[in-house]
Amino acid sequence: MATVTWILTLNSGSSSLKFALYRCTGEDEAQELNGAVERIGQTAGRLWIEREGQRVRDEVQDFASAKEALRAVLEALLALDLPHPAAVGHRIVSGGPRQQEHCRIDTELLQELRHALPFAPLHLPAEIAGIEAIQDLWPTLAQVACFDTTFHRTLPEVAARLPLPREFWQEGIRKYGFHGLSYEYIVRALPDHGQAPTIIAHLGNGASLAAVCDGRCLDTTMGLTPTGGLVMGTRCGDLDPGVLLYLLAEKGYSATRLEHLLNHQSGLLGVSACSGDIEELLRARERNPQAQEAIALFAYSARKHIGSLVAVLGGLRRLVFTGGIGEHASAVRWAICRPLEGLGIRLDVDANAAVGTTARRISTADSSVEVLVIPTDEDRTIARHTHRLLVEGRK
């Protein structure tokens, strides 16, 4: 009988902590439970846990820090009579220019992450805080960093290089790409593991596309940081650099104010002037023309980038939707795909409208491009790599 190793996966945000517990054998990763701590550092925080689709814990209390939140998570797991995890796997958005392989976390790696803060200023501070909290609470527990950038390390230089003076390339200023843990999961889930020309659309509050062929990523829409590419919930996506120069020179913006504008006040929120949440915008679109305009801009942005990635691939055999919007917002999928019949994309109206939690085809039988909806599972990818690196470390 295969040895079971329990792996805890963590996805740390600025005020939230998502987690899942997996039973890993080396052949499979089975999720035992998942949950979250919400409103960390705020009043009326919440800890909830679901097991086999049922809420087994749901309580409101204050969590002053990531450390307090993690302590509460471990106590909750022990109260459910579950074993102490053998290792913790962290989702890390970026390791900067020097770290693009999943690896065990040590003092040197943690220092590298601190140096990489400018490459993912929205995400890395909370992720580093999560690592440090585990070190304080359970100093002997193995920790693993799983990077969103790892999937994109196969980018050819012509795709990764930015059109700037060459010395910037040497400093690590290049396209890195993100959402890699999600893309890796989707590629593994495909029957041909991404051998045919495929575009994967990870659409959520953060959104990006990746072009995959022969199992390798050839291009992606996000660049140096997770701010570029598609229009997103509160992030602007691609923007004429002249706009930034105008805001700095004519409007007196500081770098801090500019960062807040681009990452927290733009995208769907900025255009709609009411919300960055696509579900809220879909509910409001009949009575709010600005909400409708934001949805249309999101779909237009996705279509335009799909077209550019078709050019990279030289054709298209498959389009995959995943992420919160990609999996659940049928109206958005329709808005993206309906004008793309010229590329061979034809959606089945009923299949697209159907609600499901498993992979399904939503294109018509005569569509030359297969269109799929596949729920992603970044946590499972993290658990797999954490278990692998834990086993390798024991050899």
C-alpha positions in Angstrom: 0.0 0.0 0.0 1.3 3.4 -1.0 2.6 5.7 1.8 0.2 8.6 2.5 1.8 12.1 3.0 -0.4 15.0 4.2 0.3 18.3 2.4 -1.2 21.7 3.4 -1.4 24.2 0.6 -1.6 27.9 1.2 -2.6 30.8 -1.0 -1.9 34.0 0.9 -3.6 37.3 0.1 -3.3 40.7 1.8 -6.4 40.1 4.0 -7.2 36.5 3.3 -5.7 33.0 3.4 -7.0 30.1 1.3 -5.9 26.6 2.3 -6.5 23.0 1.4 -5.3 19.7 2.8 -4.3 16.8 0.5 -3.5 13.1 0.9 -0.6 12.5 -1.4 0.8 9.1 -2.5 3.0 10.0 -5.4 0.4 8.6 -7.8 -2.5 10.8 -6.8 -3.4 13.9 -4.7 -6.8 13.7 -3.0 -8.2 16.8 -1.4 -9.5 16.1 2.1 -10.8 19.6 2.8 -10.5 23.2 1.8 -11.2 26.5 3.5 -10.2 30.1 4.1 -9.6 32.8 6.7 -11.1 36.0 5.6 -10.7 39.7 6.7 -7.3 39.2 8.4 -6.3 42.3 10.2 -9.9 43.6 10.2 -12.9 43.2 12.5 -15.3 40.3 12.2 -12.9 37.9 10.5 -14.2 34.5 9.4 -12.7 31.0 9.3 -14.5 28.4 7.4 -13.7 24.8 6.3 -15.5 22.5 3.8 -15.2 18.7 3.7 -16.8 16.7 0.9 -18.8 19.7 -0.1 -20.2 20.3 3.4 -19.3 23.2 5.7 -17.8 21.6 8.8 -16.6 24.8 10.5 -17.7 28.4 10.2 -16.9 30.9 12.9 -16.4 34.6 13.2 -13.4 36.0 15.2 -10.7 38.6 14.8 -7.4 37.6 13.2 -4.8 40.3 13.8 -2.1 38.8 11.5 -1.3 35.9 9.1 0.4 34.2 12.0 -2.8 34.2 14.1 -4.8 33.0 11.1 -2.4 30.1 10.5 -2.5 29.1 14.2 -6.3 29.0 14.0 -6.1 26.9 10.8 -3.9 24.3 12.5 -6.0 24.1 15.6 -9.1 23.7 13.4 -7.5 20.8 11.5 -6.4 19.1 14.8 -10.0 19.5 16.2 -11.2 17.6 13.1 -8.9 14.7 14.1 -6.7 15.2 11.1 -3.0 14.5 11.1 -0.4 17.3 11.2 0.8 18.1 7.7 4.3 16.8 6.7 4.9 20.0 4.6 3.3 23.2 3.5 3.2 24.3 -0.2 2.9 28.0 -1.0 1.6 29.6 -4.1 4.2 32.3 -4.9 3.3 34.6 -7.8 6.9 35.5 -8.7 10.4 34.7 -7.7 11.9 37.5 -9.8 14.6 36.9 -12.4 16.7 34.4 -10.4 14.1 32.0 -9.2 11.8 30.2 -11.7 11.8 26.6 -10.5 9.6 25.2 -7.7 11.9 24.5 -4.7 12.2 24.0 -1.0 12.2 27.2 1.1 15.3 28.1 3.1 16.9 31.3 4.3 18.5 32.0 0.9 15.2 31.6 -1.0 13.3 33.8 1.4 15.9 36.5 0.9 15.5 36.1 -2.9 11.7 36.6 -2.5 12.3 39.9 -0.6 14.5 41.1 -3.5 11.8 40.1 -5.9 9.1 42.4 -4.3 9.1 44.9 -7.2 8.1 42.1 -9.6 4.8 41.3 -7.7 4.2 44.1 -5.2 0.5 43.1 -4.9 1.1 39.5 -3.9 4.6 38.9 -2.5 4.3 40.7 0.8 1.4 38.5 2.0 3.1 35.4 0.6 6.3 36.1 2.4 4.3 36.8 5.6 2.7 33.4 5.3 6.1 31.7 5.0 7.5 33.6 8.0 4.4 32.7 10.1 4.9 29.0 9.4 8.5 29.4 10.3 7.6 30.9 13.7 4.8 28.5 14.5 6.4 25.2 13.2 10.1 25.9 12.6 10.8 22.2 11.7 8.0 21.9 9.1 9.2 21.7 5.5 8.0 24.4 3.2 7.9 24.6 -0.6 7.5 27.5 -3.0 5.5 26.9 -6.1 5.9 29.7 -8.6 3.3 31.0 -11.1 6.2 32.0 -13.4 7.6 28.4 -13.7 5.2 27.3 -16.4 6.3 30.2 -18.6 10.1 29.6 -18.4 9.8 28.0 -21.9 8.9 31.3 -23.5 11.2 31.9 -26.5 13.3 35.0 -26.2 11.4 36.8 -29.0 8.3 36.6 -26.8 10.0 37.3 -23.5 12.1 40.2 -24.5 10.7 43.7 -24.1 11.7 46.4 -26.7 14.0 48.3 -24.3 17.8 48.8 -24.2 19.6 45.5 -23.8 21.0 46.3 -20.3 17.5 46.0 -18.9 17.2 42.4 -20.1 20.3 41.6 -18.0 18.6 43.2 -15.0 15.6 40.8 -15.4 13.2 43.3 -17.0 11.3 40.9 -19.3 8.0 39.1 -19.7 7.5 36.4 -17.0 3.9 35.5 -17.3 1.6 34.4 -14.4 -1.2 32.0 -13.5 1.2 29.2 -14.3 0.0 26.8 -11.6 -3.5 27.0 -13.2 -2.1 26.6 -16.7 0.0 23.6 -15.7 -3.1 21.9 -14.2 -5.1 22.5 -17.4 -2.4 21.2 -19.7 -2.1 18.0 -17.6 -5.9 17.6 -17.8 -6.0 17.8 -21.6 -6.0 14.4 -23.5 -2.9 15.4 -25.5 -1.3 17.4 -22.7 -1.3 20.5 -24.9 0.4 19.1 -28.0 -2.2 20.7 -30.4 -2.2 24.5 -30.7 -4.2 25.6 -27.7 -5.1 28.9 -26.0 -6.0 28.7 -22.3 -8.0 31.6 -20.9 -7.7 31.9 -17.2 -10.3 34.5 -16.5 -11.0 35.8 -13.0 -10.4 39.0 -11.1 -6.9 38.6 -12.4 -7.1 37.4 -16.1 -4.6 36.2 -18.6 -4.2 33.9 -21.7 -1.5 31.5 -22.6 -0.6 30.0 -26.0 0.5 26.4 -25.7 1.8 24.0 -28.4 3.8 20.7 -28.1 3.2 21.0 -24.3 5.2 24.3 -24.1 4.1 27.8 -23.4 5.0 30.0 -26.4 3.5 33.3 -25.2 1.2 34.8 -22.6 -0.5 38.1 -22.0 0.8 39.1 -18.6 4.4 40.6 -18.7 6.9 41.8 -16.1 4.1 42.0 -13.4 0.5 40.7 -13.1 -0.7 44.2 -14.1 -0.4 43.8 -17.9 -2.4 42.0 -20.6 -6.2 41.7 -20.4 -8.5 44.2 -18.8 -9.1 42.8 -15.3 -11.3 43.4 -12.2 -9.3 46.4 -10.8 -6.2 46.2 -13.0 -5.8 48.1 -16.2 -4.0 45.5 -18.3 -2.0 46.8 -21.3 -1.8 50.6 -21.4 0.0 53.1 -23.7 3.1 54.1 -21.7 2.4 57.7 -22.8 -0.6 57.6 -20.4 1.7 57.0 -17.5 4.1 59.8 -18.6 1.1 62.1 -18.8 -0.1 61.3 -15.3 3.4 61.7 -13.9 4.2 65.0 -15.7 0.8 66.7 -16.0 -1.2 65.4 -13.1 1.6 65.1 -10.5 1.1 61.4 -9.7 3.7 59.8 -7.5 4.8 56.2 -8.2 2.8 55.1 -5.2 -0.4 56.9 -6.4 0.2 55.5 -9.9 0.5 52.0 -8.7 -2.7 52.3 -6.7 -4.5 53.7 -9.8 -3.3 50.9 -12.1 -3.9 48.0 -9.8 -6.8 49.0 -7.6 -8.9 51.6 -9.3 -8.8 50.6 -13.0 -10.1 47.7 -15.1 -13.8 46.8 -14.7 -14.1 48.9 -11.6 -12.7 52.0 -13.3 -14.8 51.7 -16.4 -18.1 50.7 -14.7 -17.5 53.1 -11.7 -19.5 50.7 -9.6 -17.8 47.3 -9.3 -14.8 45.1 -10.4 -16.8 41.9 -9.9 -18.2 40.5 -13.1 -21.2 38.8 -11.4 -22.3 42.2 -10.0 -21.8 43.8 -13.4 -23.8 41.1 -15.2 -26.7 41.6 -12.7 -26.5 45.4 -13.2 -26.0 45.5 -17.0 -29.7 45.9 -17.9 -30.1 49.1 -15.9 -26.6 50.4 -15.9 -25.0 51.2 -19.3 -21.6 51.6 -17.6 -21.7 48.1 -16.3 -22.6 46.9 -19.8 -19.7 48.9 -21.3 -17.2 47.3 -18.8 -18.4 43.8 -19.7 -18.1 44.6 -23.4 -14.5 46.0 -22.9 -13.5 42.9 -21.0 -14.8 40.6 -23.8 -13.2 42.8 -26.5 -9.8 42.7 -24.7 -10.0 38.9 -24.4 -10.9 38.6 -28.1 -8.1 40.8 -29.3 -5.6 38.9 -27.3 -7.0 35.6 -28.5 -6.4 36.8 -32.1 -2.8 37.8 -31.3 -2.1 34.4 -29.8 -3.6 32.6 -32.8 -1.0 34.4 -34.9 1.7 33.2 -32.5 0.5 29.6 -32.8 -0.1 29.8 -36.6 -3.6 28.4 -36.1 -5.8 27.1 -33.4 -7.2 23.7 -32.5 -8.5 24.3 -29.0 -9.7 27.1 -26.7 -10.0 26.4 -23.0 -11.9 28.6 -20.4 -11.0 28.3 -16.8 -10.9 30.5 -13.6 -13.9 32.0 -11.8 -15.2 33.9 -14.8 -14.1 31.4 -17.4 -15.8 28.6 -15.6 -19.1 30.2 -14.5 -19.9 33.3 -16.6 -21.6 31.9 -19.7 -22.6 35.3 -21.0 -19.0 36.4 -20.9 -17.8 33.3 -22.8 -20.5 34.0 -25.4 -19.5 37.7 -25.7 -15.9 36.6 -26.3 -16.5 33.8 -28.8 -19.6 34.9 -30.8 -17.6 37.3 -33.0 -14.8 34.8 -33.6 -16.6 32.5 -36.0 -14.1 33.6 -38.7 -11.5 31.8 -36.7 -13.5 28.6 -36.6 -15.0 29.1 -33.1 -18.6 28.2 -32.9 -20.4 27.8 -29.5 -23.3 25.5 -28.8 -25.8 27.8 -27.1 -27.3 25.2 -24.8 -23.9 23.6 -23.8 -22.5 27.1 -23.1 -25.4 28.0 -20.9 -25.3 24.7 -18.9 -24.0 25.0 -15.4 -21.5 22.3 -14.5 -18.5 21.6 -12.2 -16.7 19.1 -14.5 -14.9 19.6 -17.8 -17.2 19.9 -20.8 -17.2 20.9 -24.4 -19.2 24.0 -25.3 -18.5 24.2 -29.1 -20.7 22.8 -31.8 -20.0 19.5 -33.5 -18.9 21.3 -36.7 -16.7 23.9 -34.9 -13.2 23.5 -36.2 -11.9 24.8 -32.9 -12.8 22.7 -29.9 -13.9 25.0 -27.0 -13.8 23.5 -23.5 -14.6 24.6 -20.0 -12.3 23.0 -17.5 -12.3 23.9 -13.7 -8.8 24.6 -12.6 -7.1 23.3 -9.4 -4.0 25.3 -8.5 -4.0 23.7 -5.0 -3.6 20.2 -6.5 -0.7 21.4 -8.6 0.9 22.9 -5.4 0.3 19.6 -3.5 1.9 17.6 -6.3 5.1 19.6 -6.4 5.4 19.9 -2.7 5.1 16.1 -2.3 7.6 15.5 -5.0 10.2 17.9 -3.5 9.6 16.5 0.0 10.2 12.9 -1.3 13.3 14.0 -3.3 14.7 15.7 -0.1 14.5 12.4 1.8 16.5 10.5 -0.8 
